[in-house]
């Protein structure tokens, strides 16, 4: 489990200080004097004619923005604070040539209805130039329930694809080469089951495990903080995550067993600094748990990945990515003693902000997503999903998802921003904002360490309360028109634009239940019982859960049957009320 900073090799790193020589001090003093004169005369004269249009200029997260940043306010120790691209502390990017060598992975989220329907969407997206698969599961699957459960009524296939057994996984990836396409799976509480289904499928197809590439989200702490889709409590959930990290380190060298996710934290209403801090604190907790398991940090850290939201404040988002890389690099080297450069590199997927999209004037969402995609690329992401314009109404249509994918392709091939590394590096404002977000995030991490680490902090409700307060503050700012969302609280029209939407036929549930019943009728009941008993033994003890769950998948045990064993052996959890 996560521990206090005092219990690790060193505390969370602090911001560096910059020393300057006599000549630099003289130049800075001259610049400060010139700026003071400029503000007193030139700016004052301009503001007399054109008063400031806002009382306060702030980022979306309400950080005060200076009118101007100069080297006097933003001295930079270049090699300490920025470094060269591909070198510690990776502020300017984790690869030396970034997108000059290889573009980011374009990975559109897809999943709805039956495995057959989602398989068709996967193939469509690959034909359109998508370079990686990203799987959305329906709510029953996310919660560890089968399609024939009474709890699943009305939800099967509605917000993602239904996967109950290894049969469904086989259909979902029919005709898709698992050793050539990387696959991302967005699932958390039952993540171990879905990963084991995927491994079992590869085994059945004769694909070596060391050829499987992809990511499973598997961020249990984020669930307790923001999204609330779990099957067991925080501490047993940490055990499951650690089992997956250990198994992947030994068996799946190309697989990312955790995607440490700030996206849902931000969507729940956090500020950029809170998203940054709570996400990295979650990462620290996972690393600490794996180290306590006895794993060498350099054995597993290179396969950890991150997932950040890309909100609408252009520069704040760029600065957030840059600060994230710098903090993580220093934490891994100074706190955990990582030696391999790959262990210190923060590799991240990004997704444009769903919460920024509006049902009002939905075509405005195309512009929002384009700006957010551009910010993600300028921030240095390795993978990107762009939301579709219709996602405030329903899952995206083929036309809408094609526009979203084309947005990425236009940024990549027409804008020119991928032709040089970190083009905004050295901008006084961007560097100032990077430092500001870093400073605020480190203060949050310090408080979490004082509480005993992220698991203890979640149990106390600390990040949950902080996010709720930020969400409430932003909503009040919208209501007072202190923040503007075009078409929502300003520039409103009476026009009720109607756009095509994807509708999921409710017959999907009957189809999926029928397929599940056929699997249950054909399987070996004795083998099922034996496999589930083995999962229970592993759950009660200390054996890694993955091998027994892979065998359960081969026996055609269902997701719910396996999750019910975990719930029975490890306990269930109810979120405490917070006021």
C-alpha positions, -999 to +999 in steps of 0.1 A: +000+000+000+010+036-004+030+050+025+041+083+039+070+100+021+092+093+051+088+056+044+102+058+009+137+065-003+132+103-004+103+128-002+084+141-032+107+164-052+104+202-048+107+228-074+142+237-084+157+270-077+176+290-103+209+307-095+221+336-117+254+353-121+261+390-116+256+398-153+222+380-153+211+399-122+220+432-138+201+423-170+170+412-150+171+444-129+172+464-161+143+444-175+122+449-143+128+486-145+118+487-181+087+468-174+077+490-145+081+521-168+061+504-195+032+495-171+032+530-156+031+548-189+023+527-220-001+502-204-019+529-183-025+550-214-038+520-233-061+509-204-075+545-202-088+540-238-096+503-236-103+492-200-098+455-192-128+435-205-127+412-174-123+420-137-101+389-134-082+370-161-079+334-151-075+299-165-104+275-167-092+262-133-093+298-119-055+304-117-048+341-120-031+349-153-005+377-155-009+401-184+027+395-194+055+371-184+091+381-191+124+364-182+124+385-151+094+366-138+104+333-154+141+326-150+148+291-164+177+268-156+174+251-189+191+217-183+176+214-148+140+225-156+136+216-192+164+194-206+166+182-241+137+162-257+140+125-248+162+133-218+156+137-181+134+154-168+115+150-201+096+184-198+101+188-236+089+153-244+098+116-238+112+110-273+142+129-289+124+136-322+088+132-310+064+134-340+091+139-366+098+102-362+064+087-354+030+103-350+009+097-319-015+067-320-049+078-332-072+057-311-110+063-313-131+049-285-156+023-298-181-001-283-218-006-284-244-034-287-232-069-293-196-080-299-205-085-336-216-049-339-185-035-322-163-057-344-178-041-374-171-006-360-135-016-352-129-027-388-145+005-401-122+027-380-091+007-391-101+012-427-104+050-420-068+052-408-071+046-371-039+031-357-051+015-325-082+000-310-100+014-279-128-006-264-158+008-245-177-018-224-213-015-213-223-007-178-230-043-166-196-054-179-180-024-161-197-034-129-189-071-132-224-084-141-235-106-169-261-097-195-286-120-180-284-105-145-315-087-132-291-057-126-284-055-163-319-049-175-321-021-200-283-015-199-269-043-221-249-028-250-262+007-244-230+026-234-205+001-247-201-035-258-214-064-237-187-090-229-197-120-207-174-148-218-143-157-238-168-164-267-177-127-267-140-117-267-134-140-296-162-124-316-152-089-306-118-093-321-127-116-350-103-112-380-082-087-360-045-097-355-039-093-318-001-094-324-002-065-348-028-041-334-026-026-300-058-027-280-069-004-252-097-016-228-115+009-206-125-011-176-114-010-140-131-030-112-133-062-133-102-053-153-083-085-143-111-106-158-111-088-191-073-088-194-073-126-187-100-131-213-078-113-238-047-134-228-068-166-230-080-156-265-044-151-276-034-185-262-063-201-280-052-185-313-016-195-308-003-160-304+027-157-280+019-136-249+051-116-255+035-103-288+004-088-272+005-050-271-021-028-255-034-012-223-060-019-197-072+010-176-074-009-143-071+023-122-090+013-091-081+044-071-096+067-097-128+047-094-131+054-057-123+091-063-144+099-093-162+072-113-176+047-088-174+015-108-158-011-085-163-047-073-143-048-041-130-022-016-099+000-020-073-023-003-083-056-019-086-037-052-050-026-048-040-063-043-057-071-076-040-043-095-006-053-081-012-089-092-018-076-127+014-055-127+034-085-115+018-108-141+024-084-169+060-078-159+067-115-162+043-126-190+033-096-211+063-074-218+045-052-243+013-048-222+005-018-200-013-033-170-024+001-156-035+033-173-034+058-144-063+080-152-068+116-146-095+118-173-124+109-150-111+130-122-112+160-145-146+151-158-159+149-123-150+186-119-114+188-107-091+216-116-061+210-139-038+210-108-060+185-090-062+162-120-024+164-122-018+158-084-044+131-078-034+112-109+003+112-101-005+103-064-025+073-077+006+063-097+028+067-067+005+043-047+007+017-075+045+019-077+048+017-039+025-014-038+045-032-065+078-024-047+064-037-015+054-069-034+091-073-040+093-062-076+122-042-088+109-008-099+128-010-132+111-043-139+076-029-141+077+009-143+084+011-180+050-004-187+030+020-166+010+045-186-012+075-180-045+089-193-052+126-191-082+148-200-076+176-225-099+205-215-106+237-233-081+261-218-054+257-244-023+268-226-033+253-192-036+219-208-002+221-226+014+232-194-003+203-175+013+177-197+047+192-194+045+195-156+033+159-154+063+146-172+087+165-150+071+156-117+069+119-126+105+117-138+117+132-105+094+111-084+106+079-100+143+088-098+144+105-064+116+087-045+118+052-059+154+050-071+146+041-107+176+038-129+163+031-164+152+061-184+121+042-195+110+040-159+111+077-156+092+086-188+055+095-184+038+079-214+002+091-218-030+087-237-052+117-239-089+123-247-106+155-254-130+167-226-164+152-229-176+175-202-168+205-224-192+195-251-227+209-252-260+196-265-268+232-274-254+242-308-236+208-312-216+218-342-196+241-319-182+209-305-161+203-336-142+236-329-138+227-292-124+192-301-100+207-327-085+231-301-082+203-275-066+179-300-041+206-309-033+212-272-028+175-266-003+173-295+015+205-284+016+190-249+033+159-262+008+131-259+016+096-272-020+086-280-052+106-286-089+101-288-110+130-301-146+131-290-174+132-316-197+162-319-228+141-310-215+125-278-237+147-255-267+129-271-255+093-277-227+071-288-212+085-320-224+078-355-200+067-382-201+101-397-194+119-364-166+096-355-150+100-389-150+138-384-133+133-350-107+111-366-102+135-395-096+163-369-065+144-357-053+137-392-056+174-401-036+183-370-010+157-379-006+164-416-018+199-423-011+221-393+026+218-392+028+215-354+042+179-356+073+191-376+093+203-346+097+191-311+079+210-283+073+242-303+060+261-273+090+252-251+106+284-239+075+305-241+077+326-210+040+321-203+040+284-209+070+279-187+055+301-160+022+281-161+041+248-162+059+258-130+026+271-114+008+238-120+038+218-108+039+238-076+002+234-069+003+196-077+033+190-054+015+207-026-015+183-030+009+153-031+026+165+000-008+166+018-016+131+006+017+118+018+010+133+052-023+114+053-006+081+048-007+079+010-034+078-016-053+048-003-056+063+031-065+097+016-093+081-005-106+063+026-107+097+044-125+112+014-100+140+008-097+140-030-134+135-033-142+166-013-116+187-031-131+177-065-167+184-053-157+218-041-140+227-074-170+214-094-194+235-074-172+266-077-171+262-115-208+257-118-214+289-098-191+308-121-211+296-151-243+307-135-229+342-128-214+344-163-179+347-149-170+318-172-185+316-207-195+285-226-206+295-261-242+286-268-248+276-232-247+308-211-238+333-238-245+336-276-276+315-270-301+310-298-336+295-300-325+272-328-330+236-318-304+220-341-312+183-347-284+160-356-284+123-365-278+100-335-269+064-330-297+044-314-291+010-299-319-015-305-332-028-272-333-063-288-296-063-282-302-076-247-322-106-259-296-114-285-268-112-260-286-133-233-294-159-259-257-162-269-247-164-232-273-191-226-258-211-255-223-209-240-236-220-206-255-249-221-224-262-240-197-259-213-185-285-189-201-278-156-175-297-136-147-278-152-165-245-145-169-254-108-132-265-105-119-233-122-140-210-099-128-229-069-092-223-079-100-186-082-114-186-047-083-203-033-060-178-050-082-149-037-081-162-001-043-167-002-014-148-017-011-165-051-013-142-082-049-143-094-042-140-131-033-177-139-064-190-122-086-165-139-071-173-173-080-210-167-115-199-157-118-180-189-108-211-209-135-231-190-160-205-202-167-191-168-186-158-171-173-124-160-199-123-133-192-157-120-155-148-116-163-114-101-188-129-077-160-151-064-138-120-058-167-102-041-173-132-018-137-137-009-125-101-008-156-083+003-178-056-012-177-018-007-201+010-001-190+045-007-193+066+026-215+096+023-197+130+022-213+163+031 
